[in-house]
Amino acid sequence: MSQTSDSLPPGELLTAKELEIRRLGPCSVPSPFLGLDKGFVEDADRILAYSDISTVEQLTATGSPLPSFAIAGPRTQIYFRPEETTCALVTCGGLCPGLNDVIRSIVLTLNHGYGVRRILGFRYGYAGLSPHGFSEPMLLDPASVEHIHMHGGTLLGSSRGPQDVGEMVDTLLNWRVRILFAIGGDGTLRGASALVEEITRRNLKIAVIGIPKTIDNDLAWIERSFGFSTAVGEARGAIAAAHAEARAAWNGIGLVKLMGRHSGFITAYATLASGDANFCLIPEVSFSLEGGFLDILHERLNARHHAVIVVAEGAGQELIEAETDGEQERDASGNLQLKEIGFFLRERIETYLKGRGMPMSIKYIDPSYMIRSLPANSMDSGFCLILGQHAVHAGMAGCTDMLIGYWNDRFTLVPMNLATGQRKQIDPQGEIWQRVLGTTGQPVRMRSAT
């Protein structure tokens, strides 16, 4: 996925200072990679945050340094002495294809690349760092992770919800952890930043490195997150099944609900990859029912007698809220619990078409949990391998409060708050959505006026 307007979050232009990476101190330890010709990078190696000429010219005119990301990779000098360093991993939040690949990559890079011998896997996310956790951490080594990339899920287990930050730091101290690798989404990364604040307050030398996990691909300043490629590929299969079901019945309708709480990237890219969807509904583009979507669906069935609808889980929430009372609940991570748009649409479609005397058959498919629990495909697996390697390089070099990103086809070091401060979404006026409209043929008049 190359950089497009959909990759850039809205708001003010970045400054060079906002992209600075925190360090625990100067690096004075020769890297074990020395002499192995591993393609070292220097802190001065950077990649521009903005690549379009108009923005670069605008920034150049101010006389300020151009905002740029540090490039990820091994440094010739590192901060930690590998033989004295204990590292730890946690996986948090929902499942995602590639979690085991990232775990395996971190363990192998620490062990084979740097000679780190004590690697701990805390079980069930941040709950494993609580003194009330489920069990002692797992000792990780190459043998324990040898085959895990062939399986979905996570070797370490996962959980949602906050834990006491002070208690978590105490646990890191009790186990003599010097580098913590936190694999998770925006809630996990915000939790990692809170850990950094407490670590800094205590004047401790513990690095916290994030590896972004969001199957929705919705973190700002990161073009691609792991698991997304696998999700799109598997979602394409669900759309193909819906298409077969729809064509097999008179006025057949295949309705597929895909993941995407606030960003419709999976739904949009699966629609593009499939070519069989006639309607693509995403959170970023509101739509009306009567006078909009339902009328156009009726026209489609009269003309072709079948239709395939692909909807993101976060689409149309305002339509459901308009017909229901009560406050939305939140999950253990503080996220708003979304209403079931798939069930809602199915009911509204059936009511609308029956009211017009149109015989129809609707098949509803929700592959969400099947997709997120799968092993990573080859593209994601290779991507995860590199993410894990770069996370280790950054941690051993004493970087902290940052995550590994991907921007303009390069792996980058991204400050934690920059990635979690905004949400990446599809631009309704951008390239991706225009391609979707061209593929589905759905008219613009389907959009809500609000």
N, C-alpha and C positions, 0 to 999 in steps of 0.2 A: 504494500500500500504506500503510494508516494504521498508527499505532503500536498494537501489541498486546502481550500478555505474551510472545509469541515474539520480539518485537523487543528485549526487555530481557534482557541477559545476567545470569546468576545472580551472587550475591555481595553484598558490602556496598553500601549506598547511597553514591553519589558525594558528594564535597564540592565546594564552589565552587572551591577551589584546584586541584583535579585538572583543571578545565576551562580553566584559564588558558592563553593562547597566548603562546609565546615570540616576542619581537621583537628585531631586530638593533639597534634604537635608536629615538630619537624621529623622527617624520615631520615634515619641515619644507619639503618640496618641494610646491608647488601641483600638484594633479593636472591633467593635460591635459583631463580630462573637465569641468573647471570651466566653467560657463556652458552646458553642453550638456544640462542637465536629465536626468541619468542615474540619478536615484534613489539618491543617496548614503546610506550608512549610517554610523553612529557606533559607536565601540567600546562605548558604553553600551547599544547596541541588542542585546538578548539574547532567547533563547527558552528556556523552562524545560526541563530534562532530563526531569523527571517531570511528567506532566499529570493523573494521577489524584488526586483530592482527598484520599484517605486518606494517600498518601505525602507530599503537600505539607503537610498538617496535622502529620504526624509530624516533618518537617524544620523546620517553623515553630516547633514547640514547643521545639526545641533552642536557638533564638535565633541560629543561624548563618545566613549568607547562603544563599539557595536556589541549588543548583547549576544553572547555565544555560550554554548555548552562545552564543558570539559569532555574530552573523548575518553571513553572507558577503555581499560586495558592495563596490562602489567607495568609497574614502575620499576626503575632500576634500584631505587632505594625504598624500603618499606619501614613502617613504624613499629610493628610488633615482631618480636623474636619468635619464630614458629615453634621452636621446641618448648617454649614457655607459655604458649597461648592455648587456652581452651575456647572453643567456639561452640555456639548453640544455634539451633534452628527451631522455628515454630511455623505452623501453617494454620491460618485462621479463615473464618468465614465459610461460604459455601464451597462445594467441590468445583473443580475446574480441570479439564483435560490438561495434563502436563505437570501437575503438582509433584508427582513422583520423579519426573525427569529433572525438575529443578533441584529437588533434594539430592538426587544421585549426583548431579553435576557439582554441587557445592561440596559434597563429601569427597568425591574423587579429586577435585582440584585442590582442596585443602590438604589431602593426604599425599597424593602423588606429586602435585606441583610445588607445595610449600613444606611438606614434611610435618604438618600438624597431626598429632596423634590422638588428641582428646577432643572428640566432637560429640556433643550431646543433642539429642532430639527431644524437646519437651512436648509432651503429648497433649492433644486436644487444645491447641491454640494457646492463647494467653492464660486460659484456666490452668494450664500446666505450670505456669510460673507463679501461681498462687500457692501459699502454704497449705491451702485446702484442696490442692490439686488431686488428680485421679491416681497418680503413681509417680515414682521416680522417673527421671528422664531415661531415654534409651541411649545406649552407647552405640554410636554409628561408626562404621568402618566400611571399606570397600566390599567386604563379603556380605554385609547386611543390606547393602543397596544394589547388589549385583544385577538383579532381575526386576527391580521394582518398576522400571520404566515401561515394562510390558503390561502393566496393570493400571486401571483407573483408580480414582480416589487418592488417598494420601496415607503413606506408611505411618505418619505420626498422628493421624486423627485431626479433627478440627472442631472449633466451637465458635459461637458468636457471643457478644456481650462484653462489657468492660470489666476489668479487674482493678483492684487497688494498686495504683502505680508504685507507691512506696514498697508494698509487699513484693511486687514483681522485681524491683531493683534489689531488694534484700535477697531474693532467690538467686539472682544472677551473681551476687557477691558470695553467697554460701557455696555455690558451685564453681567459683573462681572463673566465671565467664568473662572474656575480654571482648569478644565480638558476637553480637546477636544478629542473625539473619531472619527477618520477619517477612514471610511470604503471604500476601493477602491484598485485599482491595482498599478502598479509600478509608474505611473504618479502621482497618488494621494499621494502615500507614499513619493515620492520625494518632492511634494508640502508640505507635513507635515514636512519633514526635514527642508525645507526653513522657515517654520513658527517657528520651534524650534530655528533656527539661529537668527531670528529677536527677538524672545522672550528672548533669552540669551543676545543679544546685549543690550536690554533694562533692563536687570537684573530683569525680571519678574518671578514670581513663577506660571507658567502655564504649566501643563503637556500635552503632545500630545502623544496619544496612537493610533497605527495603527491596523486595523483588515484587513488582506490581502484578497482582492477579485480579483481573476483571474480565470475565468472559464477554461482557458487554462492550469492551473496548472503549470505555468512556472516561479514562483519565486524561487530564489536560497535558499537553506537551509531550505526549507519547503516541506515536503514530499507530503502533500495533502492540497489543498485549497477548500473552500466551493463552492458548485455548480458543482464541477467536477463529482461527483457520479451521480447527476441528469442528467447532460449533456450526460454522457456515456450511461445511461439507455435509454434516449429518442432517442439518435442517433442510438442505436441498433434497435429501431422500424423503423426508416427511412431506415436502411439497409434491414430490413425484407421486407418493401414495395418495395424497388428496386429489391430485389431478386424475389418477386412474379411477378413484371412487366417483368423482364428479362425472366423468365421461360415461360411466357405466349405468347412469340413471337418467331418466327424463327430468330435466331441470335439476340436475344433480349439483350440489354445492359441496366443495371441500373447504373446510375452515381450519386453518393451522395457527395455533398460538405459539409464539417463540419468545425466548428470553429478551429482555431489554426494558429495564425499569424506567429509565428516563432518557435513554438513547437508543435509537432504532437501527444501529449498525448491523446487527445480526440479521434482522428482518430485511433490511434493504439489500445487503449483499447476498443473502440467500435468494431473494427475489431475482436479483440480477443473474446469479449463477444458474437458477432454475429455468427461467424463461417461460414457465407455465402459469405464473400467478397473474391474475387479472386485477387484483386489488392489493395494495400494500399500505397498511395502516401503522403509523409510528407515533411515538409520543410528541415529536417535534412539530407535527402537522395536524392541527385539529380538524375534525370533520363533523358534519351534521348528519343526522339520520334521515328523517323524512324531508324531502326537498333536496337531499344530497345523496349520500351513499346508498340508501335503500331504494331510492328511485332509479339510480343508475344500475344497481344490481338487477332490478326488475327489467330494465331495458336490455341488459346483457342476456338474461335468461330468455326473453322473448326472441332475441336474435340468434343465440347460439345454443341455448338449452343446457348449458353447464357453466360453472364459474369456480375459480379458486381464489380464496381470500387468505392472505397472510397478515397476521396482526401481532404486534409486539405487546408484551404483557402490560406495559405502561401506557398504551394508547387509549384514548377515549375515556380517561378517568373522570373528566369533568361531566361527561354524559351520564355516567353511573351516579355520581354524587348528586346531580340534579334530580334524580329520581329516588334517592334514598336519604334517610336521616341518620344523624349520629356522627360522632367524631371518628376519624380514622385511627386504628390502633397502630402501634409500633412494635417491631420485632426486638429481639434482645440486643441488637446492635444500634437501635434507635432509628432504623429506617421505617418510613411509613409503610404500613401493610397495604398493598395494592388490592383494589377490587378486581373480581374475576371478569375481565373483559371478554374472554372467550365464551363463557356461559351467557353473559349479558347479550352479546351479539347474536348467538345462536337463538336465544329466545325472541329477540326483537325481529330477526329475519323471519322466523317461522310465523310469528304473529302478523307481520306486515304482508307476507305473500299469501297466507291463508285468507286474510281479509280481502284480498283481491282475487280470490278464487283460483289461485295458481297452484297446481299440484307440484310438490317438490320433495327432494330428499337431501338432507344435510348430514354430513359426516364431520365430526369434530376430532381433531388430532392435537394432542399436547405432548411433545416429546422432550420437554425441558429436563426432567431428571435423568432420562436416558442419555441425553447429550452430555450433560455436565459430568457424569460419572464415567465416561469412556476414557480409554487410553488416548494419548495425543496421537494425531496423525504424524506423518513424516516431517511435514513442514514445521509444525509446532514442536515436535520433539527436538529437532535441530536448533530451533530458536531457543528453547528452554536450556539446552546444553550451554549455549553461549551466554545467556543471562546469568546462569549459575557461575560460570567462569569469571565473568566480569564483576559479579557481586563479591567474590572472594578477592579479586585483585584490589577492589576498592576498600574492602575491610582491612586487609593486611597493610594497606598504605595509610591507615589511620583516618580514612574518611568516615563521616558520621552524619546522621540526620539527612540521608539522601537515599535515592533509589536508582536502579539501572533503567534508563529509558532507551528509546529508539526514535531517532529523528533524522530525516533526510538520508536514510539508508546507513546510518552510523549508530553504534551503541554509545550512549551518553550517560553522564552523571547529572542527576536532576535533584535539586533541593526538594525535600519532602513536601513542604508547604506549597510549593509551586504546583505540584501535580494534584494535590488534594483541594486546593483553594477554589478551583473552578471545575465544571463538568464539561467534557467534550460532547458535543451533540451534532447531529446532522443539520446543516444549514438549508432551510427550505428554498433558498435561492441559489444554492451551490450545485456543484457538478453531480454529486452522488444522487441527490433527489431528482435532478433533471433526467439523469439516466434511468432512474426507476420509473418516472412518468412515461418516458419513451418506450420502456419495455412493457409495462402493464397496459398502457393506453388509457389509464383512468383519467378522467377530465379534471381540470382545476376546479370546476364548479362544485365538486364534492367537498371542498374545504369549507369549514365553518367561517362565517363572517366575523366571529369574535377572535 
